[in-house]
Amino acid sequence: MPMVVERELKLEAPPTFSLARLVPDWHGYVVAPAAIKRLHTVYYDTEDLRLAHWGVSLRFRRDEGWTLKLPVPHDSRALYREEHVFPGDGTTIPARALDLATAYLRGAAPVPVAELRTLRASRRLRSGDGGEVAEVVEDDVRVVEGTHVVRRFRQIEIELGADAADDLLDHLGDLLRSEGAGKPDPVSKDVRALGERAEGHELDAPPVGARSRVSDVVRAAFAASVERLVRFDAKLRLHADEESIHQARVAVRRLRSDLRTFLPVLDATRACALRERLSWLQDGLSEARDADVLLIGLRRRGETLPGTDRRFLDDVLAPFGAARERAYAHVGDMLRQPRYVALLQELVETAKQPPLTPAADDDACDAAPALVREAWKTLRKRVRRRMRPPEDRELHRIRIAAKRVRYAAEALEAAVGGVARDLAAAAESIQTILGDQHDAVVARDRLRALAGRGAHAFVAGEVAALAHGDACAGRDAWRPAWRAARREHRRFRRTF
């Protein structure tokens, strides 16, 4: 299944513009003669156009097969999309394409929504040494229904070659505009063809500022986490890695934390039930993420061993690598369960319409202290009730409480400002220090379980000793971070 990242800039096409304006030697580029091609394309989407509202497209084109385009976030006027191509005759959508689009479709069946007939003129641009820079196309598009043309538009596209630098898009766009092309037009063909009902994002959360209500903060927080989970779903299915596992777990953790933080303004029954259903997904993602962190930490420590011992490191880490593979496989199985698809749909609906109570109409700044209070009280209680010296499990519980304070403050930051940002940063510092300490404890204990086994138990013991040292360092380092967090919390309270 071929996959490339399409980097494309679309421009408006005034009636007076033509690719014929480009001379063979154009601003240092060698421009090939125009090639003319007729395209017949059918776009597929759900009845409510879920794909279009997420910037995703699924099409069948004769002689090209099926193409699924998934957006790649990028701070640019251009479109960056993963392009997945599947063979097929147009009678059945490939199962792999449907699998990759699961998070956007969420159980709804795609149907034909737009048919386009396009006359395409294209010219390839090469550098002086013959390397392909880009393809510039001029599309004359007719949207048809049956035998009738219902809409017509023209569009200019610049698509970069595989080895071209990203910044060439804007440069080539400026050059074409000097030749009479119009301004950037980021709207894809399927959205242009479908019209206004395809515009906008499915999770169109309100902007949050100093005058926002709590309801705006809740919608924005939920939408951000649900979007993160949806965007990384295809990566988990196609090529799960440390980053995609991490991002998906963060999304689920934030959702569960936000459902608890905003419980005073939510329907408690619905919010708690959703939070409980999310725990299933969080557990699976956490198993995979913890396996990643454990293996990375062990390898980092093992690389400091003497060379004679380091050569046995792969043998020592083999069981941990196998555990990681099992955890990743489990995540893949979870993503293909009906339970997961139903949960995704519930999350999207919750982000669009959270189960709010009348208390959510309060001003966010006025409500901020109360919304953070419970999370802070939990953190303070766990710090005060710890043993002296604290046990590792107590430090882990303090870390979890600090993370919840951080997430609550970050959710309120856009409405409250710098005091929330500083409180979040202080809580994150505790979370990071105790997170590293907990990871070291887990590494030490897992390696201890290997004691006496195999020919390389001594090497395992060396790595365990290094992990123990890191765990001891973390036990001492968190207290200054806690004192800083208390100062930031006092400043947070005094602001209101």
Summary of the structure (lengths in Angstrom):
residues: 496
radius of gyration: 27.2
end to end distance: 56.2
largest distance: 81.2
contacts: 1589
relative contact order: 0.09
helix: 57%
strand: 19%
